[in-house]
Amino acid sequence: MPTVKERFMKYVKINTESTRDSETCPSTPVQFDLARLLETELREMGMQEVSLDENCYLMASLPANIDKSLPVIGFVAHLDTSPDMSGAHVNPQVIASYDGGDIELNSESGVHMRSAEFPELQQYIGQELITTDSTTLLGADDKAGIAAIMAAMEYLVAHPEIKHGKIRVGFTPDEEIGRGADKFDVAKFDASYAYTIDGGEI
């Protein structure tokens, strides 16, 4: 069973950059590359009702494994990365134990992430960090969310002793350009409550 980190490191290397210069949905066909991989992984882990539509909206279900009636809970994340910087040829870097100082993102170009400019870094001293090498986006927004959802679903499939109601997952295109909700079929998703798993502090 891959870890969240292993999934994340694989997903960020798949270019899913969206564009504001297209009226199609998805705005870029590369978003299907990740969607199709996730579709295969969802089927392989035993998720049900797996569907990927022509607009790159991927949905799946984990059936309830408890007798009593519970609300259907949904988890949603977006496939695309921002068009403001390249999402191709991503080279993630791992800092095993962050010491609280400046982070050198790229020694050749001398690009650093200065702790004085990003004081929130101090919350992560001693933790493992994953960064870009500064030549591309990392794509953590929102491949970290995708990796978390996928790992959680695989864990629940493998551990039926953890009782739960029906869970729905959804992966959507084009959030970064403000169009990620345009064609989301709320009735088809059919969740009582749903949560977007996206960027933010722990």
N, C-alpha and C positions, 0 to 999 in steps of 0.2 A: 504494500500500500504506500504510494508516494506521500511524502510529507507536504505540508502547505508550502514550505520553502522550495522543494523540488518542483512542485507544480508551477509556482510563481516564476522560477528561473526558466522554465520551459515556455510558459505563455508570453513572457516579455520579449522573447526572441522572435515572436511572430508579429510581423508588421500589421497593425490594424488602424493606421492613421486615417482619420476622416478628413473631408475637405468641405469648405464652404462654397466651392465653385461648381457644385453638382446639385441637380434637383432630384436625382434618383435616390432610392432608399433600398439598401444603404448607399451612402454617398460615394463609397469606394468598395470595389469588389473584394479587396483584400480582407475585409472584415469577415467574409465567409470562411476564410482560411482557419481562423480560430474557432468560429462557430461550428464548422464541420468536425474539427478535432474534438471539441467539447461534446458534440452530439454523439460521436463514437464512444467517448469515455463514459458518458452518462448511460448509454446502452450496456456497455461492458460491465459497469459496476452494479447493474440491476435496477436502474431507475425505470419507471413506467411512463406511458403517455408522452414519449419523447417526440417532439415535433420541431422542425426548422422550416419556416415559411420562406416565401420568395423575397421578403423584405429583410431577412436576416434576424428574425425574432425567434429565439430558441427557448422552448419551454419543456419542462419535465416534471414528473410527480414521484414522490416517495409515498406509497400507500400507508394509511394508518395501520398500526399494529396493536391497537387497543380497542376494546369493545365499546366503550362509552363514546358518545358524540362529542367531538371537540371542534373548535373553529379551524378552518384551513388556514395555515400560515404560509406566506410567500417570502422568498428572498430574491432580490433583483440586483444585478450588476450590469455595467455596460462594457461592450466589446471594444469600442474605439478609443484611440488616444488622440490628443490634441493635434491639430494641424499647425500649431505655432512652432513646432520643432520636429525634426525627423523622428519617426518611430521605426525606421528600418535599421538593421544591423546593430541592434542594441547589445551592448557589452556590459552586463551588470557586474559590479564589484562588491565584494563582501568584506566588511570590516568585522573581524571576529569579536572584538571587545572594544567598543568606542571609549576613548580616554577623555573626552570632553573638549579636545582642542579642535583646530581647523582641520578640515578633511581635504586632502589632496585628491581631486577628482581626475586630473590629467597632468602627469608630470611633464609631458612634451610641450603642452601649451601653457602650463603653469596655472591652470584653473583650480581654484580652491573654493570650498564652502566654508565661509568664515563664521566661527561660532559667535562672534560679536554681532553679525548680521542676522543670525538665526539662533536667538537665545533659547528657543524651544529645544534645541539639541541637548541642552543640559539635562533634560528629563530622561535621556537615553544613555547616560554614562554607564558603562559596563555591559550594555546590550549589543547584540549583533545587528549591524546595519547593512542594508543593501542600497547601493547608490548607482547612478549613471556614471559613465566615464566622461561626461560633459559633451560628447559629440552628438548625442541623441537624447530624447526623453528616456526615462527609465520605463515608463508605462505602468507604474504602480497604480495610477488612476486610470483604469480601475481593475487591472489584472490581479492586484492584491485581493480585491473583493471577490473576483471570480475564483481565485485559488482557495480562498477561505470557504466559499460556498461548496465548491467541488469536494474539498477534503472533508467537510462536515457531512455531506451526503454519503460519501463513501464509508465514513466511520459509522454512521447510523445504519446503513445497509449491513455492515459487518457485525454490528452489535444489536441484534433484535431484542436483547434484554432491556434496552433503553426504550421505554414505551413513549409513543408520540401519536398525535393525530396526523392527518394527511398534510404533507408539505409540498409546496410548489416552488420551483425555481424558474427564473427567467433571465435571459441574457439578451440585451438590446443593443442596436447600433446607434451611432450618431449622437450620443449624449453631449459630446464636447462641442458640437455645433448647434446645440439647442433643439435638436429634432428627435431625440431618442425616445420620446413618448408619443410621437405623432400617430404611429400605426400599432401601438401596443393594444392588443385585444384583451381588455379588462374582463369581459364576460368569459372568454376562453380561459384566461388565467384562473379565474374563479377562486380567489383567495378572500377570506374574511378580513384578514389584515396582512399587509406586506411591508417589508423593510428593505430599503436600498442600502446595500453594503458598499460604501464608498469611503473616500478619504476623511480623515479626522484623527484627533488624538485618541489614545486608548482611554 
